[in-house]
Amino acid sequence: MSSATRTSSPAPKKNPAPKLSEAPRASYYGGEEMMSETHGKILRRQSRPINEFGGNFGAVFWSFYIPMQIYHLYGCCVLGHGEFLVPNPEFWNALLWGLPEGVAIRPTWKGFWAFTLFMLFQAACELLIPYTVEEGVPLKNGKRLQYPINGLGCFLVTHIVQFALLGFGLISPSFVMDNIGSMLTCAVLWAYAISLWLYIDFGLGWKRHVNDPEFEEDTGVFSVGEMFTDFWNGVARNPRILHGTSRLPIDLKRFASTRVGGFLWVALNWGYLFAIYRGCQLQGEMGHAWDTVCSETGDVSRLGLAPVMITLAHFWYIFDNVLSWNEPWYLHSTDVRHDLFGFMLCYGCIGMWPFFYSIAFMGHIVYQREPLQNNLYRALFGTMLYIVCMVIWRLANFQKHNFRKYIADGGDLSTYKVWGKPVQYIKTEVGSYLLTSGWWSLARRLHYAPDMVMCLGWMLACTGPGSSHPFGPFMYCAYFWVMDLHRLWREECRCSAKYKQDWERYKDVVPYVILPGIF
């Protein structure tokens, strides 16, 4: 393989504007549309996936099925103390009406305001806490959006406020246990409302946004016949609000993911851990009265290694990503660079991520009939597995991010080294660089492997003598593996279409996808 080198970052190639007489791209994509504006002609081209998740039928199915699956998992934890329960009418009746207000999944004003105020608080933190500015990757329109880098400050302030509320008794030690069912439903309703607004404002009303820097050729609705697909996938890649009213507008996709989803996930875990410390238990059985009972004082001996490890592991997962030197890396991720922001990502970020991830592990532990404490060796092994995977994951991602940043800063690749050796890479015709050194000489998607394995360590830590089958942790692992494998397939297809023969060269140099020598 020949490794081309440059002393400066090349200007990104602009895709030539397609002619209106061109044939449609394929049945997988929609048509084209051109309109005239006062600022000149604006070419719109449907290049978004349409049938990726089963078209309109698939979009409707997934939009309702996924929230119902999270409800089922929550019901198994609460009603079955972690055991699998058949979702029959008795199950749903108990989950809706048999549990105390707040614990049940029927919405309450307390749950609504708890969730809503959390989102508003995160928005205020992003706008008001001092930040530096980083640019994202070039969009299809050639522009690079600016993002505030103040995640660490927002994360720390969120913790200070939560611990102050708990420490001064302004909220009960069982606040999360007492309101998570209601908040779960409020997150679903917010996700539906936001996604519908996005479809109307950025989809049907796309002409209002042609002068926004994030407007791209495939922004907006092309056919109302694909309305459910557009609702699910999204009609804009980086929808933003508060243009001109703040130093930087809020990027809704990035905000929902890094501020609401990630921070709420950690906050819910701390709430569960504090409930364990105070000896809180939800007492009752299906068909009988339920009540949350807590001890008057806390006791550290109630905290087994498993809930502490799970809470700290999830805490570090987010904390590591909001460190000032790591936070810009997310701007190069698939979520930001390629994925649209519709119900799939909206609910995935503000609903599924924080609630599913916390309930699957900490919820499974909290709602056990007996405290999970006699599993020291399993928890230790799970902890070690997590640490090893987290180190590999961070080093691999950091290596690729540094390589990209070096190029963007105009560095001379002839002097750049990876693992003490001259860097190896493939320069593509579209101007991108495919790293083939270091971790990235082992597999094209190496970072997926530790991400998929570390959750097995979390699941193992949730097992022990006398505990129920880890249905929640198992469902998380199953979901995460399916999600990552599907995302991997989507990325492979996207890269193959983008880089064409260069991607085939890359596959010859790095033949394995995830595991070197295996797959």
N, C-alpha and C positions, 0 to 999 in steps of 0.2 A: 504494500500500500504506500502510495506517495502521500506525504503530509505537507500540504501547502501551508506557508506561513505568510503573515502580513504584519506590518508594523502599526497599523491603525485599524480601527473598526470600520468595515465597509458600510456605506449608506444602504439602508434596506431597499431592496428592489420593490418598485411599485408594480402591482399586477396591472397589466394593460386593461383598459376599460373594454368590456365585451361589447360587440356590436349587437344591435337589436335584431339583426337578421340571423344571429347565430341560432343553431338548433338547441332545444332544451338540454340541460346538462345530463339528466337521466331521470327515470321515474322516481328516484330517491329524493330529488329536489324539485322545487317549484319553478315557476316561470320568472320573467323579468318585467320590470316596469320602469319607465322614465317619466320624470315630471320636470317642468321648468319652474325655477324660483328666481326671485329678484337678484340673487347672488350668483346666478348662472345655472347651468344644467346640473341636476343631481341624478346620477345613475344609481338605480337600485337593482340588486341582483339577489335572487333567492338562492343562497348557498348554505342554508341551515338544514340539518337533517330533519326529515319529515316522518319517516317510518321507523326510526331507530328504536322506539319503545312500543311499536305496534300500532302506530297511527292514532286516529281519533279514539278508536275502541280501546286501545292499550292505555291512552292517556286518561280516559275516564276510569278505567279499571284501577290503575295504579294510584290515581288521586284519592280513591276511597279505600282501597285495599290496604295500603301501607299504614295510614292512621289506625285502621281497625286492628292491624297486627300489633301495633304498639299498645293499644288498649288491651288486647288479649294477653300480652306479656305482663302488663301491669296487673291485670286481674289474677293471673297465675301467682304472682308474687304476693299480692295482698290477700286474696281469698284462699289460695292454696298453699300459702307459706312457702312459695318457691316451687311447688309441684305443678306439673302440667295438668290443666283442667280442660275438659271439653267445652268449647264455647257454645253451649246450648242456651235456650231461653232463660233457664234458671240462672245461669252464669251472668248473662247480660242484665237481668233484672236486679241481681245482687250488686253488680258493679255500678248500676245507675241509681238504684233506690235503696238497696240494703245497707250500704255503708254510710258513715256519718258525712254530713255536708263538708265538702272540701276534699275528703278522702275519695268519695264517689266521683265519677267522671262527669257528673252534671255540672255545668258552669255556675260559679258564684261570683258575686261582686268582689269579694276579698281576693279570690284567685285571679280574677281579671285585672284588678289594679296592681296586684303583686307582679304579674308578668308584664303588664303595660309600663309600669313605673320603672321596672328593670331596664326595658328597652330605651325609654326616654332618658334614664340616668346614663346609660352607655353613650347615647347620642350627645348628651351634654359633655361628658368626659372627652369624647373625641374632638368636639369643637373647642372646648375651653382649656384643656390641659396643653401646655406648650409642646410643640412637635417640630421635628425636622421634616423635610420634604424629600421623597424619593419618587422617581419616575418608573412607571411600569413598562412593559414591553411594547413595541410599536403595534398599533392597531391596524386593521385593514385599510384605514384611511391615512396611514402613515404617521399619525399623531401618537404621542406618549402621554398618558394621563398622569397627573400628580396625585400622590397619596400622602396623608399625614402619618408619620411614624412616631406614635406616642403610646403604643400598646402596653408597654411596661408600666407607665404612669397610670393608665386606665385600670390595668389589672391590680396594681397595688391599692389604688383608691377604692376599688370595688371590695377588696378584702378588708380594708380598714372599716368601711361602712358596715359590711356584714358582721364582722366580729364585734363592732361596737353595739350594733342592734342586739346581738345575742348576749354580749357581756353585761350590758346595762339592763337586760330584761325587757327591752322594748318589743321584742318578739319572743314567742315561747320556744323552748328547746326543741319542741316537736313541730315547729312551723312547717318544715318541708313535708313531713309525714302527714300533717293535717290538711295540707292544701295542694299537694302535687297532682291529685286527680283532677281537680278543677283547673289548675294551671295547664295541665296537659291538653284539656279541651280548649282552653282559651288560646293556646298556641296554634291548634288546628284552625280555629276560626280566624285568627289573625293571618295565618298563611293563606287561607282561601281569599280573604278580603284584599290582602296585598297583591296577590297574584291576579285577581280580577282587575284591580286598579291598574296594574302594570299592563295588562292586555288592552285596557281601554285607553290609557294615557299614552304609553309608549308604542302600543300596537296600532289601534284604530286611529289614534291622534298623532301618528309619527311625524306629520308635517310640522308640529309645534317644536320638534327637537332637532331639525336639520342643522341648526347652527350650534348645537351642543358639541363640544369636542369629542364626546364618546359616540356620536352618530356614525354608523358604518353602513356599508352598502346593503346589508341584510337586516337592518333595523326595521321593525314595524310589521304590520300584517300585510301579507300578499294575497291571501284568499281567506274569506270568512269560512269557507268550507273546511279549513284546517284549524278552526277555533279551539278545539279541545287539545290538539297537539300543541298549538301555540301557547295555550294556557299552561300546559304541563312543562314543555321545554323552555318557554320564554320567547319574547320577541325582541329582546335587547341583551347585549352581552354585559354592559356596564352601566345600567341605569343609575342616574345620579339626581339628587335633589339639593335644593338650597343654592342653586347657581346664583352668584352675585350677592348673596346675603351673608356669606362668611368667607374667610380666607381661602378655604378649600371646600368644595361641595362634598356631601356624603355619598360615597359609592355604596349603594344599597347591598350589592352582592358581597363585597368585602366586609361591610359593616355587619351584615347578618351572620356571616361565618365567623370572623375573628372576634367580634365584640359580643354579640348576643349569644350565639351558639356555644363557642368555646368557654366564655366566661361563666355562662349560666350552668354549663355542665359541671364546672369546678365548684360553683356556689352550691348546687344541689348536693354534691358529694360531701362538702363540709357540713351542710345541714343534716344529712344522714349521720355523719360521724358524730356530731354533737348530740344527736338523739341517742346514739349508742352510749356515749359517755354519761348521759343522764338516765340511762336505763329505760328509755321510752319503748313501749311495746303496744302494738295494735292488737287488742284482745277481742276474740270472738270467732265464730264459725258461720258458714253459710246457713241462712235461715234463722240466725239468732242475732241478738244485739251486739254492736261493736263499740269499742271505746279505746282511746289512746291513753295509756297510763304511763306517767314518768315518775322517777324518784325525785325527792326534794333536793338531793345533792348529786354531784357528779362523782364518778369513780373511774380512775384510769385503768383499773384491773378489768373493767368491762371491755376494754379495747383490745381485741385480739390482733395478731399481726396482719391478718388478711385485710380487714377494713382500713387499717392504717396504710398498708402498702398500696392498696387500690387507690385510696384518696391521694396519696403523695405521688403515685405514678401518673395519675391523670392530671394532677396539679403541675407536675414537671413537664408533661406533654405540652400544655398550653404555655406555661412560663418560659420554656425553652424557645417557643416560637415567637414570643413577644419581646424577647431580648433585643435591644436596639441593633445588634449586629446580625441577628437572625430574621427579624421581622421583614426586611425587604425581600427575603427569599420567597415569601409567599406570593409576591407580585409576579413571580415567574412560574407559578404552579398552573396546573391544568384548569383548576377552578377559575382563576382570574383570566388566563390567556385565551381559553377556548369556550368554556361552558356558558350557556345562556342562563339568565336568571328568571325562571318561571317557578311554578309550584314545586317542581322537583327539587330545586336547590333552596327555594324559600322555606318550604316545610322541612327539608332536610337539615337546614341550618338552625332555624329558630324553634323547631319542634322535635324532629326525630333525633338530632344529635344530642342536645342536652338531656332530654327526658329518657330516650331509649338507652343511651350510654350509661346514665346514672342508675336507672332502675334495674338494668340488666345485671349490674354487679352489686352496688351498694344497696339497692332495693332488695335484691335477692338475700343479702346478708341480714339486713334489718328485720325483714319479715319472717325469718326463721322461727320455728317454735322454740328452739333452744339456741342460745348464743353460740356463734361459730368461733370456738377458741382452741379446740383440740386438734389443730391441723398444722402444727409448727413446721414440720418438714416440707409439707406440700407448699405452704406459703413461702418458705425460704427458697425452694426450688423455683417457684413461680417468679419470685423477686429477682433471682439471679438471671433467669431467662429474659425477663423484661429488661434488665440493665444491659445485658450483652446486645440485645436487639436494638435498644435505643441508641447505644453508642455507634453501632454500624449504620443505623438509619441516619443519624445526624452527620457522621463523617462523610457518608456517600453524598448526601444532599449538599453539604457544605462544600465538598470538592467540586461539584458541578456548578454551584452558584459562584464560587470564586473564579472558576474558569470563564464563565459568561461575563462576570463583572470586569475581569481583566481585559477581555476583548472590548467591552463597551467603553472602558476607560482609555482605549487606544494603546494597550500594552503590546510589546513585541513578543509574539509567540515563539520566536526562535530562541528566546532565553527562558521561557516558562517551563517549569518542571513539575512533574507529578510523581510522588513517591521517589524523589531524587533522580528521576530520569527525564529526558526531554519529552515534552507532551506529544502524544499522538492523537490525531483527530482527522476527520474528513470534512473538507470544505465543500458545501453543497452549492448547486447552481443558483439557489434562491438567496444565498448569502449567509446561511446559518452554518454553525460549526457543531459537528457531532463528536463528542469526546469519546475516545477509545483507549484512554489510559486509566490507571489506578483501579478504583472500584468499578468503573464503567467499562473496563476491558473484560470483566467477568460476566456481565449480563446487561442487556439493554434496559431492563426495568428492575435492577437489583434492589432499589429502595422499597419495592413492594414486599420482598421476602421478610425482612425484619418486622415490618408493619403488620404482616399477617401472622407472624409467629408470636410476637409479644402478647397478643390477646389470649393465646393459649395459656401463657403463664398466669394471666389474670384469672382465667377460668379455673385453672388448677388450684389457685389460692382460695377459691370459693367452695371447695369441696372439703369434706372431712367426716370423721365418724359421727353418725347420728344426724347428719344434715341431709336435706332433701336433694334429689337429683338437680344438678345445676342447669335447669332448663333455661333460665334467663341468660347466664353466661354463654351457654351453648348456642342459643339463638343469636347472640351478638356475634360470636365467632363465625357462625354459618352465614349471617348477613354480610359481615365484613369481607369474608373470602369471596362471596359471590359479587359484591360490589367492586372489590379491587380487581378481580379477574375480568369483569365486564368493562371496567374503566381501562384496564390494560389492553383489552381487545380494541376498544374504541381508539385509544392512542396509537396502537399499531396501524390500524386502518387509516387514521388521519395522517400519520407520518408517511405511510406508503404513498398516499395520494399526493402529498405535498412535495416529497423529495424524489419520488419516482426512482430512477436508476441509482441515485445516490443512496437511497435507503437499501437497495439490494446490495450495494457495496458494503454498507454498514453492517448488514446482516451476515455477510461473508466474514467480516472481521470479528464481529461479536455475535456468534450464532445462537447463544442462549438467551432466553427471555427473562427468567427470574432466577433460577438456580443453576449455577455453573455445572456443566457436565450432566445435568438431569433434564431440565426443561427451559 
